Amino acid sequence: MQPVDIGAHVSSAGGLLPALGRGEELGADVIQIFAQNPRAFKVTPLSPERLVAYRLAQVANKKVRATYCHAPYLINLATDNAGLAEASRRSLVHNLATASAIGSSGVVLHVGSHRGAGLDGVLRRIADALIAALDEASEVSGVPTCTLLLENAAGSGGTVGRNFDELARVIDTANRDDRLGICLDTQHLFASGVPFGTFEETEDVLYQVRQAVGLERLGLIHLNDSKVAFGANRDRHENLGDGAIGSEALGVFISHPSLDGVACVLEVPGSGKGPRAEDIVSARRILEDGLARRAAALDS
């Protein structure tokens, strides 16, 4: 198995560059950051000099090998509200342009909610917004747009992406644009009622991904335990091993050979301020234990 990069979501308070240092302190191979306030639409464009400085610092960094960005939670590409749709478009373009300019490996996006209208009625709206944002971001940044990773949802309300079929339908409607991929969140998967605690269940999940969108589009894993029970349809993360999923099931999943080289980012609470160095150590141990169990199963 190829080395799996394991990292964490870190704060970008004080500017983007300090985030790299925070990642180093945690012992992270990769980091995920917000390029703007995740709970507000107001954007403050960074100067070209700062964007270039981050890109060069990322290339030179010997510990943190890649940066992923997460788009704001307020974005809703499924809305029929003109004001919200325009604010969502501007925010997504800004985040894609910023991420592309700093050399990010991808932007993670929660697609939004159709608020009871049904997926069929909003697919074209979502697809058009995705393609337009990807195109406009390239014009703004002056470089090719990085991959936009659509994240699976925990399944509450009218959220889009509660299963792989929904993500596939979005990507298909967007003409299977090569710039679109997916981010798979283990807590969301568990909360949406998809089991992956055994080798057979994990095999089935990845078969579903392969059939729906193709494993080549799986660009990132959010490695999180769950505060809520299986099928609860709620987005509530817990520290690895302390939640309803448990270390063994997480290890079984991320040790699958089809996930070779797919980075894992922790979005766990830690002691209240996000992932700690000990959480990354725990993730690496979970991976090692999963690989050992998988090897033992093959030998038996």
C-alpha positions as CSV (number, residue, x, y, z in Angstrom):
1,M,0.0,0.0,0.0
2,Q,1.2,3.5,-0.9
3,P,1.7,5.9,2.0
4,V,-1.5,7.6,3.0
5,D,-1.1,11.3,3.9
6,I,-2.9,12.0,7.1
7,G,-3.6,15.6,8.2
8,A,-6.1,17.9,9.8
9,H,-8.3,21.0,9.3
10,V,-6.3,23.9,10.8
11,S,-7.1,27.5,11.5
12,S,-6.1,30.1,9.0
13,A,-6.5,32.9,11.6
14,G,-3.9,35.6,11.0
15,G,-3.6,34.8,7.3
16,L,-3.0,31.7,5.2
17,L,0.7,31.3,5.8
18,P,0.4,30.6,9.6
19,A,-1.8,27.6,8.7
20,L,1.2,25.8,7.3
21,G,3.1,26.3,10.6
22,R,0.1,24.9,12.6
23,G,0.1,21.9,10.3
24,E,3.8,21.3,11.0
25,E,3.2,21.6,14.8
26,L,0.5,18.9,14.5
27,G,2.7,16.6,12.5
28,A,0.3,16.7,9.6
29,D,1.1,15.5,6.1
30,V,-1.6,17.6,4.6
31,I,-3.9,20.4,5.9
32,Q,-7.3,21.8,5.1
33,I,-8.2,25.4,5.6
34,F,-11.0,27.9,5.1
35,A,-9.9,30.6,2.6
36,Q,-12.6,32.9,4.2
37,N,-15.0,33.0,7.1
38,P,-16.9,29.7,6.7
39,R,-20.1,31.2,8.1
40,A,-20.3,34.5,6.2
41,F,-20.4,35.5,2.6
42,K,-18.2,38.6,2.9
43,V,-14.9,38.0,1.1
44,T,-11.6,39.9,1.4
45,P,-9.5,39.1,-1.7
46,L,-5.8,38.4,-0.8
47,S,-3.1,40.3,-2.7
48,P,-1.3,38.4,-5.5
49,E,1.9,38.7,-3.4
50,R,0.3,36.8,-0.5
51,L,-1.1,34.1,-2.8
52,V,2.2,33.6,-4.5
53,A,4.0,33.5,-1.1
54,Y,1.7,30.7,0.1
55,R,2.2,28.7,-3.1
56,L,5.9,29.0,-2.8
57,A,5.9,28.1,0.9
58,Q,3.8,25.1,0.2
59,V,6.1,23.8,-2.5
60,A,9.1,24.3,-0.2
61,N,7.5,22.7,2.9
62,K,9.1,19.4,3.7
63,K,6.4,18.3,6.2
64,V,3.0,19.5,4.9
65,R,2.8,18.2,1.4
66,A,-0.5,19.6,0.3
67,T,-3.3,22.0,1.2
68,Y,-7.0,21.5,0.7
69,C,-9.6,24.3,1.1
70,H,-13.1,24.0,2.4
71,A,-15.8,26.3,0.9
72,P,-18.1,28.2,3.3
73,Y,-21.1,26.3,4.7
74,L,-23.6,29.0,3.7
75,I,-23.2,28.2,0.0
76,N,-26.3,26.7,-1.5
77,L,-26.2,26.0,-5.2
78,A,-29.7,24.4,-5.1
79,T,-31.6,27.5,-3.9
80,D,-34.2,29.3,-6.0
81,N,-33.6,32.5,-4.0
82,A,-31.9,34.9,-6.4
83,G,-30.0,36.7,-3.6
84,L,-28.7,33.6,-2.0
85,A,-27.8,32.1,-5.4
86,E,-25.7,35.1,-6.3
87,A,-24.0,35.2,-3.0
88,S,-23.2,31.5,-3.2
89,R,-21.8,32.0,-6.8
90,R,-19.5,34.8,-5.7
91,S,-18.3,33.0,-2.7
92,L,-17.6,29.8,-4.6
93,V,-15.7,31.7,-7.3
94,H,-13.6,33.5,-4.7
95,N,-12.8,30.2,-2.9
96,L,-11.9,28.4,-6.1
97,A,-9.8,31.3,-7.4
98,T,-7.9,31.7,-4.1
99,A,-7.4,27.9,-3.8
100,S,-6.1,27.6,-7.3
101,A,-3.8,30.6,-6.9
102,I,-2.2,29.1,-3.8
103,G,-1.7,25.7,-5.4
104,S,-4.4,23.9,-3.4
105,S,-5.1,20.3,-4.2
106,G,-8.8,20.9,-4.2
107,V,-11.8,22.7,-2.7
108,V,-14.4,20.8,-0.7
109,L,-18.0,21.9,-1.2
110,H,-21.3,21.1,0.5
111,V,-23.6,21.4,-2.5
112,G,-26.6,22.8,-0.5
113,S,-30.2,21.9,0.0
114,H,-33.2,21.8,-2.3
115,R,-35.4,22.6,0.7
116,G,-38.1,20.1,-0.2
117,A,-38.2,20.9,-3.9
118,G,-36.7,17.5,-4.8
119,L,-33.4,16.8,-6.6
120,D,-34.8,16.5,-10.1
121,G,-36.0,20.1,-9.9
122,V,-32.6,21.6,-9.0
123,L,-30.0,19.4,-10.8
124,R,-29.7,21.7,-13.8
125,R,-29.4,24.8,-11.5
126,I,-26.6,23.1,-9.5
127,A,-24.7,21.8,-12.6
128,D,-24.8,25.2,-14.3
129,A,-23.6,27.0,-11.2
130,L,-20.7,24.5,-10.8
131,I,-19.5,24.9,-14.3
132,A,-19.9,28.7,-14.3
133,A,-17.9,29.0,-11.0
134,L,-15.1,26.7,-12.3
135,D,-14.8,28.7,-15.5
136,E,-15.0,32.1,-13.8
137,A,-12.5,31.2,-11.1
138,S,-9.9,30.4,-13.8
139,E,-10.4,33.8,-15.3
140,V,-10.0,35.5,-11.9
141,S,-6.9,33.6,-10.8
142,G,-5.2,33.4,-14.1
143,V,-4.4,29.7,-13.6
144,P,-6.3,26.5,-14.2
145,T,-8.9,25.9,-11.6
146,C,-8.2,23.2,-9.0
147,T,-10.5,20.2,-8.5
148,L,-13.9,20.9,-6.8
149,L,-14.7,18.1,-4.5
150,L,-18.4,17.5,-3.7
151,E,-18.9,16.2,-0.2
152,N,-21.3,13.4,0.7
153,A,-24.0,14.7,3.2
154,A,-25.2,13.2,6.4
155,G,-28.7,13.1,5.0
156,S,-30.7,15.7,7.0
157,G,-33.5,17.7,5.4
158,G,-33.2,18.4,1.7
159,T,-29.4,18.2,1.5
160,V,-28.0,17.2,-1.9
161,G,-25.4,14.4,-1.9
162,R,-26.9,12.1,0.8
163,N,-25.8,9.1,-1.3
164,F,-23.4,8.4,-4.2
165,D,-26.3,8.3,-6.7
166,E,-27.1,11.9,-5.9
167,L,-23.5,13.0,-6.3
168,A,-23.3,11.0,-9.6
169,R,-26.4,12.7,-10.9
170,V,-24.9,16.1,-10.2
171,I,-21.6,15.3,-11.9
172,D,-23.5,13.7,-14.8
173,T,-25.7,16.7,-15.3
174,A,-22.5,18.8,-15.3
175,N,-21.3,16.7,-18.3
176,R,-18.9,14.8,-16.1
177,D,-16.5,17.8,-16.0
178,D,-13.0,16.6,-15.3
179,R,-12.7,19.4,-12.7
180,L,-15.3,17.7,-10.5
181,G,-14.5,15.1,-7.9
182,I,-15.9,13.9,-4.5
183,C,-14.8,14.1,-0.9
184,L,-16.0,11.2,1.3
185,D,-16.7,12.0,4.9
186,T,-16.8,8.8,7.1
187,Q,-19.1,10.4,9.7
188,H,-21.6,11.6,7.1
189,L,-21.5,8.1,5.5
190,F,-22.2,6.4,8.8
191,A,-25.0,9.0,9.7
192,S,-26.6,8.5,6.3
193,G,-27.0,4.8,7.0
194,V,-24.2,3.3,4.9
195,P,-22.3,0.6,6.9
196,F,-18.5,0.1,6.3
197,G,-17.4,-1.7,9.5
198,T,-16.4,-5.0,7.9
199,F,-14.2,-5.8,4.9
200,E,-17.3,-6.9,2.9
201,E,-19.2,-3.7,3.7
202,T,-16.2,-1.5,2.8
203,E,-15.8,-3.4,-0.5
204,D,-19.5,-2.7,-1.2
205,V,-19.1,1.0,-0.4
206,L,-16.2,1.4,-2.7
207,Y,-17.9,-0.6,-5.4
208,Q,-20.8,1.9,-5.2
209,V,-18.3,4.8,-5.5
210,R,-16.7,3.1,-8.5
211,Q,-20.0,2.5,-10.3
212,A,-21.5,5.9,-9.5
213,V,-18.7,8.4,-10.1
214,G,-15.4,6.4,-10.5
215,L,-12.8,6.0,-7.8
216,E,-10.5,8.3,-9.8
217,R,-12.8,11.1,-8.7
218,L,-12.3,10.4,-5.0
219,G,-9.9,13.2,-4.1
220,L,-10.1,13.3,-0.3
221,I,-11.4,11.5,2.8
222,H,-12.7,13.4,5.8
223,L,-11.7,10.9,8.6
224,N,-14.1,11.5,11.5
225,D,-15.9,9.4,14.2
226,S,-19.5,10.1,15.0
227,K,-21.3,11.5,18.0
228,V,-24.6,10.2,16.7
229,A,-25.9,6.7,16.0
230,F,-25.9,4.9,12.7
231,G,-28.5,6.3,10.3
232,A,-29.2,9.4,12.6
233,N,-28.9,11.8,9.6
234,R,-27.0,14.4,11.6
235,D,-23.6,15.9,11.0
236,R,-21.9,15.5,14.4
237,H,-18.2,14.6,14.5
238,E,-16.3,12.9,17.3
239,N,-12.7,12.2,18.0
240,L,-11.4,8.9,16.5
241,G,-12.2,5.9,18.6
242,D,-14.5,7.8,21.0
243,G,-17.6,7.7,18.8
244,A,-20.3,5.4,17.5
245,I,-18.1,4.3,14.5
246,G,-15.1,3.2,16.5
247,S,-11.4,2.7,15.6
248,E,-11.8,-0.8,14.1
249,A,-14.4,0.2,11.5
250,L,-12.4,3.3,10.5
251,G,-9.3,1.2,10.2
252,V,-11.0,-1.4,8.1
253,F,-12.2,1.3,5.8
254,I,-9.1,3.5,5.2
255,S,-6.9,0.4,4.9
256,H,-8.6,-0.7,1.7
257,P,-6.1,-0.9,-1.2
258,S,-8.4,1.1,-3.5
259,L,-7.7,4.1,-1.2
260,D,-4.0,4.0,-1.7
261,G,-2.7,7.5,-2.0
262,V,-6.0,9.2,-1.0
263,A,-5.3,11.8,1.7
264,C,-7.3,11.7,5.0
265,V,-8.1,14.9,6.8
266,L,-9.4,15.0,10.4
267,E,-12.2,17.4,11.3
268,V,-12.6,16.2,14.9
269,P,-13.2,18.4,17.9
270,G,-10.0,17.5,19.8
271,S,-10.3,19.1,23.2
272,G,-12.6,21.8,21.8
273,K,-10.4,23.6,19.3
274,G,-10.0,21.1,16.6
275,P,-7.6,18.2,15.8
276,R,-4.5,17.8,18.0
277,A,-1.2,16.1,17.4
278,E,-2.4,13.1,19.3
279,D,-5.4,12.8,17.0
280,I,-3.1,12.5,14.0
281,V,-1.1,9.9,15.9
282,S,-4.3,8.0,16.6
283,A,-5.3,8.1,12.9
284,R,-2.0,6.6,11.9
285,R,-2.3,3.9,14.5
286,I,-5.9,3.2,13.2
287,L,-4.5,2.8,9.7
288,E,-1.7,0.5,10.8
289,D,-4.2,-1.7,12.8
290,G,-6.5,-1.8,9.8
291,L,-3.7,-2.9,7.5
292,A,-2.6,-5.6,10.0
293,R,-6.2,-6.9,10.3
294,R,-6.5,-7.0,6.5
295,A,-3.2,-8.9,6.1
296,A,-4.2,-11.4,8.8
297,A,-7.6,-11.9,7.0
298,L,-5.7,-12.7,3.8
299,D,-3.4,-15.1,5.5
300,S,-6.2,-17.0,7.2
